[in-house]
């Protein structure tokens, strides 16, 4: 089960997401469902598809029981490698 403690080690595809912080101010407030994830970007589907850079972006993810803000700098890696690596503390 995904929680705020282990979200960095889980799959993000399928989660509802909102951009709450970004180096690119035009991306603030984008909401939608994560449909694809690459090493450096996340693709969010709302009206169309939006490609968002992970580095420098804060994502608010909706989990079944809670909301969690994730700094994109912690998830900059290939998804299959991220779920294997150990994260000390975030």
N, C-alpha and C positions, 0 to 999 in steps of 0.2 A: 504494500500500500504506500502511495506517495504521501509524504509529509514534508513540512518545512525543513526538517532535519536531514532528510535523505534525497531531496529533490534534485540535487546536482548529480546524483548517480542513477537517475531514472531517465526514461525516454520523455521528451517534451512534446513530441508530435501528438496532436489531438487535444492539447490543453487550450483553454481560452486564455488570451493574453492581452495586455494593454501596455503601451510604452509610456512610462512615467518619468523617464529621464533619458536625455540623449544629447550627444554633441551636435547632432543635426536637429535643430529646433523645429523643423517642418515635420518631423516624425512624431513629435509629442502628441499623445492622445489617440494614436492609431490603436484600434481594437480589432480583435478577430481571433480566429482559430489557427494554431500553428499547424501547417500542412507539410512542411519540409524543413530539414536542418542540414546545413553543411558545416564545414570546419569554421568558417568565419561569418556566416550569415544564418538568419532564420527567415523563412518565408511565411507571412501571415496572410490568410484569406479573409478579406472583408468584402468590399464591393468588387475588388479585383484582387490581384496578388501583389503584395508589398514585400520587397526584399530589404531586410533590416540588418545592418552590421551589428555583430555582437559586442565588439569592443567599444566601450564608452557609452553603452546603453543599459538602462535599468528596465527590466521586464517585470510586470506584475502578473503573476500566474494564478489562475483560479484552480485550487485543488478541491476535492470533494467536500472537505470540512472547513477550509480556510483559504485565505489569500496569502501569497508570499511574494516579496520583492527579491529578484535575483539580479545581481550585477553581471552583465554580460562578460566582463573580464574573467570571471570564474569558469565560464563555459566555453571559452575559445579553444576548441579542439574538435576533432572528429567525434561524432556522437558515440561511435562504437569504442573509441579509446577512452572517452570521458567516463563511461559507466564502469570501466575497469580500474581507473586510477584512484588512488587514495587521496582524499582532500583533508588536510589537517584541520583547519577551522576557517569558516567563512562568516 
